[in-house]
Amino acid sequence: MWSRILLSVFLFLASAAAQTGTPKVEGVDSDFVHRAFGDTCSFESGWPAMTGDLNDDGVDDVMIVARCKNPLVDQGDKNYKVIDPMDSFFGYGNPAITTGFAPDDPKLRGIDVLVIHGSGPDAWHSKTPQAKYVIINIPVKTVCLKKMRLRKKKLVTAIYIEEAGGDQMTSALFWDGHKYRYEPLGSSMDAGETGPSESGPVQSGQANPRPY
């Protein structure tokens, strides 16, 4: 009898773990986000925070989805940089202008991706991390970290995003050694170990239509 009860409990816990997916990253909540990025940003628990080596330096970094009312306000005091890789890909990504762009879905207004590049033994917990970024204007539906192949040989950890919208576009944000770049990958989150197309992203000054 007890074996059946224990088996039932085990199956219940396994089912719950499968539903919750990525384990919770301890220490990441709205208080942590406020300390790192200011009161204008708050942690969004609907998306899991994730850790991984995003800039390929052997130190863990953290990726967080948050809602930021005005990310430009605190970037000086909190020493982070607001960037817009997607709009840069499509032709114009000046955050001073593009922070005013509104998503099609009002529920996604202010949803941003926060990244902290870790430093030293404390990694992303460090009081003096290497760098911090607020990545704006990505219509996040689901998000995960996966390997992405660059230049046919090099593998990097990229932020894969299933974008909200009717076309169900999947895109990746990846560190190219100097900055975060955006790359559309198609319509499947199973596009692991793929990389930028051979033609590469549009160069600055070329205007492609924005996808929303």
C-alpha positions in Angstrom: 0.0 0.0 0.0 2.7 2.4 1.0 4.6 1.7 -2.2 1.5 2.7 -4.2 1.2 5.9 -2.2 4.8 6.8 -2.7 4.6 6.0 -6.4 1.5 8.3 -6.7 3.4 11.1 -4.9 6.4 10.6 -7.2 4.3 10.7 -10.3 2.5 13.8 -9.1 5.8 15.6 -8.4 7.2 14.5 -11.8 4.1 15.8 -13.5 4.3 19.2 -11.7 8.0 19.5 -12.6 7.3 18.9 -16.2 4.6 21.5 -16.2 6.7 24.2 -14.6 9.6 23.5 -17.0 12.8 25.5 -16.3 13.8 25.5 -12.6 13.4 28.7 -10.7 16.6 30.8 -10.5 17.1 31.5 -6.8 17.5 35.2 -5.9 15.7 36.6 -9.0 12.6 38.5 -8.1 11.3 42.1 -8.3 13.6 43.2 -5.4 16.6 41.9 -7.3 15.5 43.6 -10.6 14.9 46.9 -8.7 18.4 46.7 -7.2 20.0 46.0 -10.6 17.9 48.1 -12.9 15.9 50.5 -10.8 12.3 50.9 -9.8 11.1 51.3 -13.4 11.6 47.6 -14.0 9.8 44.7 -12.3 10.2 41.0 -12.6 7.6 39.1 -14.7 7.1 35.7 -13.2 5.3 34.4 -16.3 8.7 33.8 -17.9 11.5 32.0 -16.1 14.8 33.6 -15.4 17.7 31.6 -16.9 21.4 31.4 -16.4 24.1 30.5 -18.9 27.3 31.8 -20.4 25.9 34.2 -22.9 29.1 36.1 -23.7 31.4 33.0 -23.8 33.8 34.0 -21.1 33.3 31.0 -18.8 31.3 32.9 -16.2 27.5 32.5 -15.7 25.2 35.3 -16.8 21.5 35.7 -16.2 18.6 36.5 -18.5 15.4 37.9 -17.0 12.1 39.0 -18.6 10.8 42.1 -16.9 8.3 44.9 -17.5 10.0 48.3 -17.7 7.9 51.5 -17.7 10.8 53.8 -18.9 14.1 51.9 -19.1 16.0 55.0 -20.2 15.5 56.8 -16.9 17.8 54.7 -14.7 20.5 53.5 -17.1 22.9 56.1 -15.8 22.3 55.5 -12.1 22.2 51.7 -12.5 25.0 51.5 -15.1 23.2 49.5 -17.8 22.6 50.0 -21.5 19.3 50.1 -23.3 19.6 48.4 -26.7 17.2 47.5 -29.5 18.8 44.7 -31.6 15.6 43.8 -33.5 14.9 47.3 -34.8 18.6 47.7 -35.6 18.3 44.6 -37.7 15.3 46.0 -39.6 17.0 49.4 -40.2 16.8 51.7 -37.2 17.4 50.9 -33.6 18.0 54.1 -31.7 16.4 53.4 -28.2 15.8 57.1 -27.7 13.2 56.8 -30.4 12.2 53.1 -30.5 11.3 53.0 -26.8 8.2 54.8 -27.9 7.2 52.0 -30.3 4.1 50.1 -29.1 3.5 46.3 -29.6 0.4 45.0 -31.3 -0.6 43.3 -28.1 -1.1 45.8 -25.3 -0.3 43.2 -22.7 3.3 43.1 -24.0 3.8 46.8 -23.6 7.0 47.4 -21.6 8.1 43.7 -21.7 11.9 43.7 -22.0 14.7 41.2 -21.8 17.3 42.0 -19.1 20.8 40.5 -19.2 23.6 40.7 -16.7 27.1 39.5 -17.7 28.6 38.0 -14.6 32.0 38.7 -13.2 34.4 36.8 -10.9 33.4 34.0 -8.5 30.0 35.6 -7.8 29.1 35.6 -11.5 25.8 37.4 -12.2 25.4 38.0 -8.4 28.4 40.2 -8.4 28.0 43.8 -7.2 30.2 44.8 -10.1 29.1 42.7 -13.1 30.8 43.1 -16.5 27.8 44.7 -18.1 24.0 45.0 -17.9 21.5 45.4 -20.8 17.9 46.1 -21.2 16.8 44.7 -24.6 13.6 46.4 -25.7 10.9 45.8 -28.3 11.1 42.0 -28.4 7.5 40.6 -28.4 8.2 37.7 -26.1 5.8 34.7 -26.1 8.2 32.0 -24.8 11.9 32.1 -24.2 14.7 29.6 -23.7 18.5 29.4 -23.9 19.9 27.1 -26.6 23.2 26.6 -28.4 23.6 28.5 -31.7 26.2 27.9 -34.3 28.1 30.9 -35.7 30.4 30.8 -38.7 29.9 27.1 -39.1 32.2 26.2 -36.2 31.7 28.4 -33.1 28.8 27.5 -30.8 27.4 30.2 -28.5 24.6 30.2 -26.0 21.8 32.3 -27.4 18.4 33.6 -26.2 15.8 31.9 -28.3 12.4 33.6 -28.4 9.1 32.5 -29.8 7.6 35.9 -30.7 4.0 36.8 -30.0 2.0 37.3 -33.2 0.2 35.4 -35.9 3.3 34.3 -37.8 4.8 32.6 -34.7 8.3 33.8 -35.6 11.2 32.4 -33.7 14.2 34.6 -33.3 17.6 34.6 -31.5 19.5 37.2 -29.5 23.2 36.4 -29.4 26.4 38.1 -28.3 28.8 38.5 -31.3 31.8 39.5 -29.1 30.9 43.2 -29.1 27.1 43.5 -28.9 23.8 41.6 -28.9 22.4 40.9 -32.4 19.0 39.8 -33.4 18.4 37.0 -36.0 15.0 35.8 -37.2 15.1 32.0 -37.5 11.7 31.0 -38.9 8.6 29.6 -37.2 9.9 26.8 -34.9 11.5 26.8 -31.4 13.2 23.5 -32.4 15.8 25.4 -34.5 18.7 24.4 -32.2 22.3 24.8 -33.2 21.5 27.1 -36.2 23.0 30.4 -36.9 22.7 33.6 -38.9 22.0 33.2 -42.6 24.9 33.5 -44.9 23.7 36.8 -46.1 23.8 38.1 -42.4 21.7 40.8 -41.0 20.9 44.0 -42.8 23.6 46.6 -42.6 23.0 49.9 -41.0 21.1 52.2 -43.3 19.2 49.5 -45.1 15.5 49.7 -44.2 13.6 46.5 -44.0 9.9 46.5 -43.0 9.4 46.1 -39.3 7.5 42.8 -38.5 4.9 44.5 -36.4 
